[in-house]
Amino acid sequence: MAEEQRAELPAREKEGQSQQKKDKPKKEPKDKSQQAPKQQQQKKKIEGAALIGIDIRKEDDLAEWYQQVLTKGNMLDYSDVPGCYIYEPGSWHVWEQIQAWFNKGIRKLGVRNCYFPLFISEANLQREKDHLEGFAAEVAWVTEGGKNKLEKRLAVRPTSETAMYGYFAEKIRSHRDLPLKLNQWNNVVRWEFKHPMPFIRSREFLWQEGHTAHLTEQSAGEEVLSILDLYAGIYEELLAVPMVKGRKTVNEQFAGAYYTTTVEGFIPATGRGIQGGTSHCLGQHFSKMFNITVEDPTFKQGEDKKPPIHVWQNSWGFTTRSIGVMILTHGDNKGLVIPPRVSEIQVVIVPVGVTAKTSDEDREKLYKEAQAMKILLQNVEPNPLRVEVDMREGYSPGWKFNDWELKGVPLRLEFGPKDQAAHRVTTSRRDQEGKGEIAIDQLATEIPKLLEVIQSDMYNRAKTDFDSHRKVITDWNEVVPTLNAKNVIIIPHCLEGGCEDKIKELTARKSEGDSAAEDARAPSMGAKSLCIPFEQPKLGLLEGETKCLNPECESKAKTWVMYGRSY
């Protein structure tokens, strides 16, 4: 954003700032690890940016930057219920693109969409003890209806295993009814008491939750990995965010699961890992609780009757947290940077060079050609583009450039009298500095290509960043300094739960005088296991010889585990 574009705004533009600088709601509490002293924050305000756009640097105050990017970029607004947010059209479009892509993928796997009620009876929720304990502190309860107290309180669903599996027991009467594969797009409520963070950690969020039943462990296991591949695909193919696929340790797996697989991301600004989506094999745990059984299909007449088989079940979920991960990964000090495949507007055409001396005839001719380009790009086959022409009167081109950069539109086309005479447009990519040119008669072929280049470049930059911050560590003395340097680590580990807890304790910054506090601004939480990566380091473990890296553990390492401070 050029300083000359920030410095002076005509009166109409100053009035128009209310469009971008909405009255801020009362801020929700920030993570203290991200706060800087107020006097430092004041010094780090971006000079001139108070006039328009983001006025704090991402690297100086991530929490404030993130709030400004979301609200000024028209992605989200605050409601009067802490932890519950308004999804504006920009973020809702991203979610719609995710839905469409994922629906296409799961339909190929034979999954059908459905919907189950928001409320779960307390008796149903309590049928599975371990599962309930996993959510007990977060369950929101309805105790009154109108003016009357309910005889039995109702839970607002934190997840739908217990809500759906009574239905499964009724529908599955024979092995011929298997597999049963259902998915629902809905909202859930988890009344977390940690500091909320829009998209990343909220009390109400949107997601899809798939629930399936299978005859065999093998069939269930194959689906678990197929879904995990789709989750990685959403991040990598749509959101341009790299992921590590792996399996959760027993300590970190879903309550009541046989095992949990996960895609794990990374937020460079904080050096923290972040869970992107999980696919669980529930085993026969829930089918035994809900008595979901079928007769053994291998039974033959004349044989002794075999006992019924409890079905194997899976559940898998992907949430709107993904939108926050995308924003934190790509956003910069000008605002949002949205990947082309999910951006509500992929291309904005901005007429330039129109002055008071421009005749009405020349102005109309320029605008008419800009509109023609929009129509051309909107009709590109096989994938029509999402295009806008910025015809707003009273705003300078520089102000418009800043406005569209704030909203993260991937590609801007500038079109003025000089471009008109040369039969070209000037291009400006949101993801990098610099300008280019494209002939008007080549727009239909070159603009789609350029958008794909932007998509690919955004992913490759993020992947290079993640790869460089994933460190293989074999010396315990390097663990805390490496974490403080905003990395995640991969270490040899024994997979024992108590050892995981100890590592978390040992890597926490306890006080300013603690030797572990080598970076005074490092996050205070300890590192936890993120996953057992499917792709293990090439540096092999010596079976029965390599020791667990925890200095207080005497066990031998079983595998490499990725650890990190996390959201």
N, C-alpha and C positions, 0 to 999 in steps of 0.2 A: 504494500500500500504506500504509494509515493507521498512524501510529506506535503508536497504542494497540493495534493488531492485532499488532504485532511484539513489544511489550515483555514481556508475560507469557504464558507457555505452560504449560498444565497438565502434570503429570508424564508422562502418556501421550504428549503431543505432543513433549516433549523426547526421549523414546525414539524416537518416529517420525521424528525428523530423520535417522536413519541411512538412511531410505528415499531422502532427497534428497541428503544429504551423504555420498556414497560416499567410501571412501578414495581419494584422488586418486592416479593413477598418476604416475610420474616424468614431469615436464613435458618436452615436446619443446621444442627451442630456439625462442625467439621471434624474430620479425623485430626487429632492434635498433632500427629506426626507430620501433617502436611502444612501446619500453620507456621508462619514466620512472624516475628514481632511486628506490631502495627507500624512502627516508625520505618522499618525496613520495607514493608509493603508499600508505603506511601512513596518511597524513593523509586520503587520498581514499576510504577505505573508507566505504561507505554506513552511516551510524549505525544500529545495531540489526539490520542485515541479516544479520549473522553467525548469527543465530538461525534464519533460514530464507531461502532464496532467494539471489539474486545479491548479493555484498557488494563489488563494484567497479563503478564507473560506466563505461559504454561509452566515453564521451568521454575518460576518464582513462587507461585501459589496455585497449585493444581486444583484445589477445591473451588476457589473463587473463579478461576479460568473455566472450569467445567460448568459451573452454574451459569456463567455468562454465555458460553457457547450454546448451551441448551436453550436458554430463554431468548437470547437475541437472534439465534439461528432458527427460531420458530420450530423447535423439535419437541418441546415439552413446557408445560406450565404447572404451577403448584395449586393444589386444592387446599381447603381449610382443614383437611385431615392429614396430619404428618405421616409421611411415608406412602401416601397415595397421590398419584400424579395424573395430569391431563396429557394424553398423547395427542400432539398436534399433527396436522396432515403430513408434515415432512417425515416424522418418525413412523406414523401409521402406514405410509407408503412402503417404507423399508420392511415393515412387518408383513404387509400384503405380498411383497415379492418373495419373502422367505416362505410364507404359507404356500404360494403357488408352486414354488420349486420343490418344496418338501412333499406336498401332496402328490405331485407327479412321481416322485421317487417311491413313496410308500405304496401307491396304487400298484406299481409294478411288483411289489412284494405281496400283494393280495390284502392289504390293509384297507378297511372301510372306515369312514368318518361317522361319528355319532355324537350324542350329547347326553350326559347324566346330570342329575340335580346338583345345585350348589350346596345344599344342606345334607349333612350326614347325621344319622341318629347316634347318640352317645353309645348305645348298646353295640351298634355296628362298629364304631370306631374302636371300641375296647376289645373287640374279638381277638385282636392280635397284639399281645402285650408289648413285644419288642418294637413293633411298628409304632404304636401309640407313644411309647417312651421317647422315640426319636423326634416326635413332634409336639409333645405335651406342653412345653413352655411356649409354643408359638400358636396354639390353636385358639381361634376366636370363637366365642360361644354366643348363641342367641338364647336369651332366657325369657323374653317377653314378646308377645304378639299383640299389637294394638295396646289395649288397656289391661290385658290379661297376662298373668304369668303362665308360662308353659309348664305342663306337668313334667315333661322331660325335655331338658335343654337340647339344642341342636348345634352341631359343630359346623362352622363355615369351612368348606373343604380346604385342607392344606395340601392334599393330594387325594387321588380317588380309588386307591386299591380296595379299601374296605367298602366303598360305595358301589363298586362295580362287580365284586366277585360273588355276591349273592346271585346276581343276574347270570354270571358265568355258570354257576352251579345248576341253574334252571335250564339254560340253553344247551349245555353240553350233556347229552344223554348217551352218546356212543362215540367210539373212536372216529366214526364217519363225520362227526361234527367238528373234527379237528383238522387243521388248526383254526382257532377262532381268533381273528385279528381285528381289533378295534382301536381307533384313535379319536380323541376329541380335542378341539381348540377351545380353550376356556380361560377363565381367571381363577386364581387361587389366592388365599389369604394366609399369610404366616406372620403373626403379630410379633415380629422381632423387636427387641428392645435395644439393639445396637443402634448406632447412628445411621439413619437411612441415607442412601446415596442414589439419586435417580437412576433408573434402569439397573444399576448394579446390585443394590440391596434395598428392597422396598417391601412394604407390608402387603400390598396387593400387586400382583404382577400377572402378565399374560404368558401363556405357554401352550404347547401341545403336550398331551400325555397319551402315550400308546400303551395298550394292555393286550397281551396276547397269550393264548394257551396252546400247548403243543403236546404231542404224544411222547416225544423222546427228548432227552437232554441234548442230543446232537442237533435236532431241528431248532430247539430254542437257542442254542449257542450260535448257530449260523445266522439267525436273525439278529442277535445281539450285535454282532460285528457288522452286519449289513447296515443296521441303523447307525452305528458309530461312524461308518464311512459317509453316510448322508449328512450327519452332523458336521463332520470335518469339511464336507463339500459346501455346506452353507457358508461357513466361515471363509474358506479358501477361495471358492469360486464366485460367491456373491459379495461378501464383505471384505475380501482381500486381506484377511487376517490369518496368519499361519497358526497351526495347532500341532500339539504333540498328542498322539493317541496312546492310550495305555490302560492299565488296570489299577483300580484303587487297592490300597492295602486293606486288611480287615478292619483296622482302626477307622478308616475313612469311608468305607463302603456304606451304601444305603441301608437304613435300618430295616432288617428283615430280609435282606438280599442274600442269595447264594454267592454271588460275586457281582461287582460293579465295574464297568468299563467307562472310560471318560475321554473327552478331548480337553486338553489344558492349554490355555493361552498365556500371554505375558503382556504386562503394561509397562513399557519402557520408562515412562516418566517417574514411576515409583519403584521399579525393579521387582514388582510383585507378580506372582503367578495368579491366574484366575481360571476357575472351572468354567468350561464353555458349554457342556452338555453331558448327560450321563445316560448310559444304556445298561440296564440291570437284568441279570438272570436271577429270578426269584426262586428258582429251583421248584421244589414241591411244598415249600413252606406254607404258602397261602392256600394251596389246594387242599392241604390237610386240615387247615383251620376252617375252610368253607366247604369241605367235603365235595370237591370237584373231582369226580372219578369217572373212568370208563372201564368197560370190560377189556381184558387183554385180547387184542385181535389175533394173537397166535393160538388162542384156544381152539381145539378141534373136538368134534363130537366123539364121544367115547373116552376122552381123557378126563381126569379129575379136574374139576372147575378151578381155575386159577383165581387168586385174589384180584380185586379191582386195582387198576393203575391210577395213581394220583397224577394228574396232568402236570407238565412242566410249564412254568409261566415266566413271562418277561414283562418289564415295564420300562419305559424310556421317555425322557422329557427334555425339551429345549425351550428356553425362555427369552423374554425381551431383554434380558441381561446382554444378549448378543449385540443389541444396538449400542449400549454403553461401551462395550468392548471396542466396537468399530470406531466410535467417536474418540475414545481415549487413545487408540492406536494411531489414527490418521490426523486428527485435528491439530491445528497449528495456531500461531499467535494472531492470525487473521480470522480464525473461526473454524467452522466445519470444513472437512474435506470428505466428500461422499463418493464412494466408488460408483462408476457409471451404471453398473447393472442394477443397483438398487435406488439410485437417486430419483426423487420425484420429478425433477427437471434435469435432463442430461445436457442440454445445450440451451444457452440463452444468447439471443442475438441483440446487440446493443447498437442502434444507429448513433453515429458520431459525426462531428464536423458540421452540425447544423447550428447556425448562428442567426443573429437578428438580421443579417444581410442576406440570408438564404431566402430565395423567393418561395412563395407558397407552392408554386408548380414543382420546383426542384425538391422541396421537402416532401411533397406527396409522392413524387416519383421514387425517392429514396425509400420511404416507408413502404410503398407498394412492393418494391423489390425485396425488402426484408421480410414482409409477410409471405411473399412467394417462396422464399427460401424455407420458411417455417413449414409451409404446406408440403414442399418437396421432401423435407426430412421426416415429416410425420407420416409420409406414405412410402418410406423406404421398405423394401421387402428383403428378407422375410421378417425382420424385426423393426417395426416403425419406431422412430425416436420420439422422446418426450421433449418438446421444444417450446420455448416462450420467446416473444419479442418484447423488449422493454420500451414501451412507447410513452412512459410517464413524462408528463410535461412538468417543467419547473425544477428538474433535477439534472445536474451536470453529468456527463459521462463518467467522470471520476467518482462521483458519489454512487452512481449505479454499479460501477465496477466493484467498489468496496462492499456494497450491499449484497451482491451476488457471491462474492468471495466469502463473506460472513456466512451465507447459507450453504456454502460448499458445493455449488453447481460445478460439475467436472470440467465443462468446456464453455468458454465465452467466444463468440464471434463478433468482431467489431466491423461495422460496415458504414463507411462514409463516402463523400463525393470522390475522393482519390481512389478508394477501393472500387467504387462504381465504375469509374473511368477505366480502371485496369482489369475489370471483370474478375475480381477476387474478393476474399474476405481475409481479415487478419485474425489469427487464432491465438487464444491465451488459455493455457491449461491451468487448472486450479492446483494441481499437485506439484507443480514446479514453476520456476521463474522462466521468463523468456517468451517470445512470440514467434509465430510462423505465418505462412500464407497458404491458402488453398484456392485454386481457380473455381469460379462459381459452377462451371460445367462439370466439375469433378466432386462436388459436395456429396452427392448421393452415394458415392463409393468411398471417398476418403474420410468423411466424418465418422461413419461406423468403424472404420479401421483405426482411426485415431482414438476413439473411445475405448476400443479393446486394448490398445497400447497403454493407455492411461490405467486401465484396470490391471493389466499385467505388471506394469511398473510399480503400482502401489503395493501389490502383493509381494513382489520381489524385494522391495525396500524393507517392508515389514519383516519378511522372512530372514533377510540378512541380519537385521537388528536382533531378532529373537535368537538366531543361531549364535550370534556373537556374545549373547548374554546367558548362554546355557553352558556352564562350566563343569567339566568332569574333575572331581576332587578326590585325591587319595591321601591327603595329609590333613588331619583334623585342625591343625593350626591355621589352615587357609580358609576354613569354613566361614567364620564370622566376618573376616575382612572381605571375602568374596560376596557374601550376602549384603554387606554394607555398601559395596560398590554397585548395588542394584543388579544383581544377577540371581538366577536360580542355579541350583547345583545338582549334580548327579553323583551319588556316592554309593559305595558298597554297603549293603544293609542286610540285617538278619531277618527282617520282617516281623519281629516280635513287638507287640503292642506297647509294652512297658518301655521298650527301647525308644520307640517313636516319641513317647511322652517326654522321655529324658532329653532327647535331642531338642525338642521344642523348648524345654526349660533352659538348656545350656546355651541356646542361641538367642535368648531374649536379652534385651538390654535392660539391666536391672537398675542402674544408677549412673550418674554422670562419671563417677569415679571407677566404674567397673571396667576391667580390661577389655570386656567385649564391646564396650561403647567406643570403638575406634573412630566412628563417624558420628558426631554429635547430632546429625540430622537423620540418622538411620531410623527406620521404623522400630518401634519398641517391641513388637510381637516376635515370638520365636518362629523358627521355620517348622513347617509341618510337611508331611509327605504329600506330594501332589499326585503322583502316579508311579507305577512301574512301567516305564516306557516299553512299548512293543519293540521299538528299534533300540536295541541296547548298544552301549559304546563298544567300539571295536576292541578296546582294551579289555581283554577277558579276565574273568575271575578264576582263581585257582580253586577248584572244588575241594572243600574241606580244609583249605589252607588260608585263603584270604579272610582276614578278620573284619567284622563289622566296624565301620569307621568311628562309631561312638566310643570315646576313650573309656567310658565306664561300663561298656558291654564286653563280655567275654565270649560271646557267641561268634560263630563263623558267618560270613556273608553268604546269602543265598542268591542275590541278584543286585542289579543297579537300580536305585530308586531316585526319582527326581524330587528334591526338596526345595522349598522356598517360602518366603513370607507371602501371604496371599490375602485376597479379599474374601 
